[in-house]
Amino acid sequence: MSAIVDRWVRRLKGKLAPIGEMTHWQRLAAALDLQRTDLVPVAPELDYWQITHAGYSHQEIYHDVDKTTDACLKTWAELRPDAIWMYVDISHQIEHFIPPEQRPKHFIHRGPQDYLLFKPIAETLDDAIALYEQRTFEKYLEGSRPVTHYTPHMLQLLEFQEKMDRQVPIIIGIATPTNYAETIVEVQRFLRWMVTEPEERIRHYLNLCLEERLAALDFYAEFAVRNGAVFCCAFGGARTWGPQHLEKFGDVDRIFVEKAARIFPYLFWHICGHNLPQALELVSGWPGIKGIQYDMPYYSQKLSWPEWFGRVAQLLAGKQCALNAPTTQLACHGTPEQIRGMVSEFIDATTPHTTACVMPGCEIDSFTPLENVRAIISAARTPRPQS
Ligand SMILES: [Zn+2]
C-alpha cells in the first residue's frame, strides 16, 4: 500500500467529470479490439515529460519512487489522457547488467530536463555473448534500478489503476529481445556485426537475448498481471534493419510476442524512427498484436503524411489499431494549430480502414510545451463523424 497513491485516489475517486460516454479504459480497449469508440482515444507517451511537468528534475526522481509516481498521477489528473504511461529510463532496462561500482560511468544526467545518457556495456560480440552466458543480469539484479525503482513504481501505478476501478489503464512498457540486443551494444555496432560477424554468432546472441526476455515475461506475469496489468507496449528493435535481416532474425521478436500476448490481453507494438514498410508488414502479421504505434516513413518513401497514414491504415485493416500522430518533432517544435492539423489528418486517413489512437510514434520530448500536449489531447476529442 502506498501513501502517495492513496492521496491521489482520495482526491480523484468519484470526483472526476466524465469525458465522453466511455471510460478511458473502455475507449482504449475498444479501439484495440477494432470496435467503435465514442471519441478517438488519445494516449501520448508522456513518461519523461510528466516528471518535468510535475515540477521535478530528472535527478530528483532518480532514486525517489514516490515522486516518480506522483508526477505521473498529477499529470493524468490534470490532462486526462486515455492511459498512463510509466516513467521508464534506460537504467531500468540495463542497470542490472553492470556491476554497482561501474554504474556511475554508464549513466549520465546532463541536465534537469534531459534524457538520461548511457554508454553501451559491451564492445565486441564476444563480450555481449559473455554478459548473457555468465548471467550477469542475475548476479547484479539485487539493488539495481529494475528492482529498486522500476518495479515499485509500476506497482504503485497499478495500485492506482485498481483503486480507481480501472477507469484508466496503466501501460506497461517492455523491451523486446531485439531491442535488448541492440541497446546492450549500441544499434550501429549491432548493424555492423550483421555484416562482419558469422551468422551463427549473431543468431546465438539473439537467442540468448530471447531466452532472457522470455524469462522476464514470467516476472511480468507474476508482478504486473497479478496486480492488474492488462495493457502492454512492446518496445521493438530492428528499426534500421533491412528486409533480409528482418526475414532472417525477426523471429526472435515474434516468439517473444507470442508469449507476451498470452500474458497481456492488450498488447501493442512500438516501432519508432524511420519505418520500413516491410517491418510494418512483418509485425502486422503477428497474431496477438492489437495495435502498432508507428512512426515516420523510411527515407526513400516520398509520401505526404496523409498518404503514409492511409497506407499504414490499409495494411492494418481488419487486424490492428493504428497508433500515431503528431510526430514527436511537431509535438515539441510545432504550434498547437499545426498539431491539431496533423492529428486530424491522421484520424481522417486512418478511420476509413481501421481504428485510430492518437499517440505519437515515440516518447514526447521532455521540452515539449504544455500547450502542445493539450493540443494533442483536445484534437483527438473534437467530435467527428465515424465511418
Ligand atoms: Zn521510441
Residues whose N, C-alpha, C, O or C-beta is under 5 A from the ligand:
A	BS01	ZN	C272 G361 C362 E363
